[in-house]
């Protein structure tokens, strides 16, 4: 009886690993091309990873909070990135003076 139980547990673990491997492969093959796609992917992933955060009415204040914070971080990174990009036209204008 115990041997059968262990065999079933191994089989269940193997199935879980197969599902995880497929999910990882699908995630790796899906590329995000726009900021809107990134936000949508984050929205979906949070809800998949934390179904316990979702209320019966479908709302999820916890997921919403995480999304808002991540968007703040991404927006601040994008702002820093924009500020660090040098406009070649400005360089030429400064060099002419």
C-alpha positions in Angstrom: 0.0 0.0 0.0 2.8 2.5 0.9 4.7 1.6 -2.2 1.6 2.4 -4.4 1.2 5.7 -2.5 4.9 6.7 -3.1 4.6 5.8 -6.8 1.5 8.0 -7.1 3.2 10.9 -5.3 6.1 10.6 -7.7 3.8 10.5 -10.7 1.9 13.6 -9.4 5.2 15.5 -8.9 6.3 14.5 -12.4 3.1 15.8 -13.9 3.5 19.1 -12.0 7.0 19.5 -13.3 5.9 18.8 -16.8 3.2 21.5 -16.5 5.7 23.9 -15.0 8.2 23.2 -17.8 5.5 23.8 -20.4 4.4 27.0 -18.7 8.0 28.2 -18.5 8.5 27.5 -22.2 5.4 29.3 -23.2 6.3 32.3 -21.1 9.8 32.4 -22.6 8.5 32.1 -26.1 6.0 35.0 -25.6 7.8 38.3 -26.2 6.5 41.6 -25.0 6.8 44.4 -27.5 5.0 47.4 -25.9 4.6 49.0 -22.5 0.9 48.2 -22.6 1.7 44.5 -23.2 4.0 44.5 -20.3 1.4 46.0 -18.0 -1.2 43.5 -19.2 1.2 40.6 -18.6 2.0 41.8 -15.1 -1.7 42.2 -14.4 -2.4 38.6 -15.5 0.6 37.0 -13.9 -0.1 38.5 -10.5 -3.6 37.0 -10.5 -2.3 33.6 -11.7 0.4 33.5 -9.1 -1.8 34.8 -6.2 -5.3 33.5 -6.7 -5.8 33.8 -2.9 -5.6 37.6 -3.4 -8.7 37.7 -5.6 -12.0 38.5 -3.9 -15.2 36.7 -4.9 -16.3 39.8 -6.9 -13.1 39.5 -9.0 -11.5 42.5 -7.5 -7.9 42.3 -6.1 -6.7 45.3 -4.1 -3.5 43.6 -3.3 -2.7 42.9 -7.0 -3.8 46.5 -7.8 -1.4 47.8 -5.2 1.5 45.7 -6.5 0.7 46.8 -10.1 0.6 50.5 -9.1 3.9 50.3 -7.3 5.6 48.5 -10.2 4.2 51.1 -12.7 5.7 53.9 -10.5 9.1 52.1 -10.6 8.9 51.5 -14.3 7.9 55.1 -15.0 10.7 56.5 -12.9 13.2 54.3 -14.7 11.8 55.4 -18.1 12.2 59.1 -17.0 15.8 58.5 -16.0 16.4 56.8 -19.3 14.9 59.6 -21.3 17.0 62.2 -19.4 20.2 60.3 -20.0 19.7 60.1 -23.8 21.7 62.8 -25.5 20.0 64.6 -28.4 22.6 64.7 -31.2 21.1 67.9 -32.5 21.6 69.6 -29.2 25.3 68.5 -29.2 25.7 70.0 -32.7 24.1 73.3 -31.6 26.3 73.5 -28.5 29.4 72.8 -30.6 28.6 75.6 -33.1 28.6 78.3 -30.4 
